[in-house]
Amino acid sequence: MGNNRGGSSTGVVAVLVIFLIVVLLAILFFGGFLFGSKKVEINVHAPSAPASK
């Protein structure tokens, strides 16, 4: 009867690992669609010279 506890905890760990893999794949998959299509345009200009009087 003592051997059943080890198998039970191994099954729980296996389910948690599979769940984490699915979540990571979902983040990578949907992250590519959500963040991959956005374009950020950054314009960097030197400060203009102060107007002389």
N, C-alpha and C positions, 0 to 999 in steps of 0.2 A: 504493500500500500504506500510505502514511502516514496517509491519511484514515480508515482503519478504527479507529485508536486513539481518535479523538475521539468517534465514534459509540458505541464501547463504554463509555466513561466516562459519557457522557450517559445511556445505558440504566441503568447502575448507580445514578446519581443519581436517576433517575426511580423506580426500584424502591424506593430508600430513602425518598424523599418519600412515596410511596404507603403504605409500611409505617408511617411515622410518623403519617400521617393516620388509618390504621386503628386504631393503638394509641390515639391521642387520642380518637377516637370511642368506642372500647371503654371507656376510662376514664370518659368523660362518661356513657355509657349505663349501665354497671354501677354507677358511683358514685351515680347518681340512685336506683337501687334499694337499694343498700346503706346509703347515708348519708341519703337523703331520707326514709326511713320512721322513722328514730330521732328521738325527741323527748327533749330534755334539759330537765329542770325544775330551775330554780335558784331557791332561796328565800333572800332576803336579809333579815335581821332586824337591828334595832339591838341592841347589847349590853344585856343587862338590868342594872338598877341593882344595886350591891352591897347585900347584906342589912344593914340597920342594926341595931345592938344596943341 
